Amino acid sequence: MRHTRRDLLRKASALSALALGASSTAAAHSGHCDAPDWDSSATYSGGDQVVYDGALWTAEWWTQREPDADLGAWTREHDCDEENEEPTASFTMDVRSPAPGETVSFDASASSDADGSIASYEWDFDDGDSATGETVTHSFDAEGEYTVTLIVRDDEEAPATATKTVAVGEGSNVAPDASFTVDPAEPDTGETVSFDAAGSSDSDGSLASFEWDFGDGATATGESVTHTYETADDYTVSLTVTDDDGASDSNDTTVTVSGTGSDGGSCDGVDAWDADATYTGGDQVTYDGDLWEASWWTSGDEPGSSEYGPWENEGACGDTNEAPTASFTTDASAPAPGEDITFDASESSDADGSIASYEWDFGDGSAATGEVATHGYADAGDYTVTLTVSDDAGATDSTSTTVSISDADNPTQITIDSSIDGWLGAEPAAIEGERNPTISLTSGESYAFTYNNVDGIPHDLVIRNAAGEELLATERVGQEGQSRTLEFEATEEMVEYICTVHPESMVGDLAIDGNAPPMAGLTIDTANPDPGQEVSFDASESSDADGSIASYEWDFGDGSTATGETASHTYAEAGEYTVELTVTDDGGASAVTSTDITVGSVNEGPTASFSVDPASPAPGEQASFDASESSDPDGSIASYEWAFGDDSTATGETASHTYAGSGAYSVELTVTDDGGATATTTTTVQVGDGSDITASTTLEEFYPAYDEDFNPTYTEGGVQGLLKNELNGDASEYGADVDAIQNNAGDGSMQLGALGDRGLELVKQFDAAGVPRENNARIMPWVVGLPEETEPIPFNDGGGRDGGLTADAGPVAANNDPSVLVQDAWPSGEQFDDDYLQPDRVEWSSGVSDSQYNNTDNPIIEATTEKVHPVTGESLGDGFTANAPVEATAELHGDGWLFDTSLIFENRTEVPLLIDGAIMWYVAPSKEATGLDQFSYDNAQRKNFSVGHPQRDVIEVALPDGAKPGPFEGTDAPLSAYAIRVTHHDNPYMYRVLYPNQKFSMTYGNVTGPSQYDWPVDDLVDVMLDTLHLEFRTQMDSLEQNTELVDALDMRNRYGN
């Protein structure tokens, strides 16, 4: 018989102490309806039982549902008025009076169960030792008399007990030996049976009494007795003999009583045929030594007078009818609720006649008749189907089987791979449509569990330990036909497998080395003791279905521990403690349970609450924070700690704060009461309103603190605004507010590279949170140079500029960090971050569109589908636009002068960043220049110069020492934007990769002429990328990243999209 997890729990909870000295029979089984009535206000855990609507129900997991509710939280066991016939316990031993240390064999194979089977055998040898199993051996160490007790339990857990006395050693009374014969051994109903105990003996005395139990309620005494059975059946006859010293012994045997005898018993009580009588169908008569049965109404028709007459010959009166054999099949291996199942009894047979009737009991209160029947079950569960057949002589036979009904949309589909060389197969090898079978594994061996999705609902397969902690888990399988495999080595801590989506149909035990885990249960005598009061802890509710509990370990939550089935402990201080019990069975498997205990009066934690005025302040506007609404139910608030979300903090019940820039800030308040307990609450404060940002928004509007931080008045030398922005004349056609960009910049100086139309996208599109949405992937630095000295310093073209122009320029202070816009290629794992390079100044984040990567098989796009936008919180999904901020650094280097300044950017993410090869190619040359394109540049062609603009921006990629090819080897020479651009002129939109931890710098220098850049650059970029790629692969391997993504990036880097 297959046992479910619920069966194991139920059996474990039913174990009781062995009843020493009990009689050899047990009380009638009550049907397990001594459970409490279901309580709608109660909470139940897996294995709990209740009585509801006249039936016994078992909880499958934690629930408050009504027992007859859907979803499988409860399983109906049986009606409360069902009664199980108790089994019969009986055993023999091969040595009646062993010497100390002599091995004695005990055999309980004679035990039986009339309406089922024996499920367990429990032995107690009266010397402190016990055992389980149908046959066992034992030796007694000391002389004396021992009462050996056997308790058997049938498949409905009904017990029965048998005892025998064993006299060990010399000088003790030797128990007698009970033995008897039965004549005849297989009597008929009404036949006298003789029982003779003359074979019983007592080796050291005499027999004083003989007591008989005939198994049908009748008893007798005496050495020889007789008895008559009225009904055909199997009867257990028991003899108990007692010697002259009071020792006793019992023996039993089964007597099979047939319904008819060889001497004409089948015709007993049947009248002879009467020609004047009237008979109807089913009436029986005797005629000419045979038994006849009428098939229909008849009168005067002599039996046997016609082949087609109304009489059927049932055989000679002396014949014995053989009982039929019941057998049936079903057409469904894993039926679902509501699915019709066909039950076919055509394999049933009768050796000496025919089957007259078929009766079906489907185990859910439904029944049917006929050789073939169909039935559908409304609910998932295990049902016992019973078929009873009767032959043409009235004899019957029954057979039963269990039908498991699984939910139609989530049948269990687990296979255990044993086909791999060197791997050990498991039992069972597959779970397909069964509910919750136990899987047997061997510790130290390797296994592969494969879960197959058959319904399209996301599932994952998990293996847990006794504490319910997850040890192994597959990825979610969300599409029908997909599968995932767990490859692992079995360990003793593995006790359960479970599918988290459908626990009602996918949870079962893992029996490691054949051992199923125990069940831990504990009780305490008081849940709220005072400090110093002793508390008693009891683990007797713990059980083990296939063995015994070997150890109990207690952890009282205050650093104290104990062992043993019961324990006591005293807590010195008030507080809340978690008591944990760990039980380990005799097979080494463990189970853990815990409960909370409150000692004395415990400090209740405070409640944190605050208000903000105004609720949505403008940048630069002071906001007041008031925590006076915070409270403590059993004391007072001792401290208040504020974090305003922009790295600023404060303390006190009230506080004020001013935000420099617009944005959403998470404000956190933590309060601590006079007992040391804390509480925290957070709220989001929206500073400013970014929803009205448009393509024509000015810098001053976009940066509320622009005037204060970026536009100080500087008119030394007669120049208003140290650096004035130059834009293409048609910039306004692309939505840029040219006047605002050029004139509002002042000496704060926003510089846009001469990237043509693409550069204007930076100004053109913003989302509601002020984050630019780019159509092209690139890194775009914004350089802000603030004068530190008021003394004008001549800035001269050095002879490289046509016409020569002198203007004033000031040194750049090292603490004037530039603001930088960095655009990531796709989200970088968990490193979404809204912290930018200038938290005290202008804060920027950005992202890029996937418009050039929208091919369906691109692994970069696939990697983003489960991410969310870090600002809006929206799922990126298939419409991913990759507006994800990343972290970068900017450092000032050089001699401190604006035009010898390098901005160094470091990729601190775990994924590569994509860089446009044309990044900051030119710095605002006028479109009036002749012959100017992205592939050539001649200083002499530059006609109009903006004050302070350098001639050339350079991309410098830092390579490892010795890695620079050609004339650059061992030097610090940079790679220019020109070099990258020319090398990749076939695809001006080619992206280059800045790998994790790599840096590049953008250098603004006062360059005297283009000859400085005339380096050989043949194959330079390919060599550079190969070097970086090797470093990148090493780093990504250390991060256990997907090598397929690495290969895909490498291919794209070399050949474009």
ZISULKA-V952170 format. One record per helix or strand of 3 or more residues. SS is the DSSP state (A for helix, B for strand). FROM is the first residue (numbers start at 1). LEN is the number of residues. If there is no record, write none. Layout:
# ZISULKA-V952170
ss | from | len
SS | FROM | LEN
SS | FROM | LEN
This chain:
# ZISULKA-V952170
ss | from | len
A | 5 | 10
B | 49 | 4
B | 55 | 5
B | 74 | 6
B | 103 | 5
B | 118 | 7
B | 130 | 3
B | 135 | 5
B | 144 | 11
B | 159 | 10
B | 181 | 3
B | 192 | 5
B | 207 | 7
B | 219 | 3
B | 224 | 5
B | 233 | 11
B | 248 | 11
A | 265 | 3
B | 284 | 4
B | 290 | 5
B | 311 | 6
B | 340 | 5
B | 355 | 7
B | 367 | 3
B | 372 | 5
B | 381 | 11
B | 396 | 11
B | 413 | 4
B | 430 | 3
B | 439 | 3
B | 446 | 7
B | 461 | 4
B | 470 | 4
B | 483 | 7
B | 496 | 4
B | 507 | 6
B | 534 | 5
B | 549 | 7
B | 561 | 3
B | 566 | 5
B | 575 | 11
B | 590 | 10
B | 611 | 3
B | 622 | 5
B | 637 | 7
B | 649 | 3
B | 654 | 5
B | 663 | 11
B | 678 | 10
A | 690 | 3
A | 699 | 4
A | 706 | 5
A | 716 | 3
A | 731 | 4
A | 738 | 6
A | 746 | 3
A | 756 | 9
B | 793 | 3
B | 807 | 3
A | 859 | 6
A | 877 | 3
B | 900 | 7
B | 913 | 4
A | 939 | 3
B | 952 | 6
A | 966 | 3
A | 977 | 7
B | 991 | 4
B | 999 | 7
A | 1010 | 4
A | 1020 | 19
A | 1043 | 13
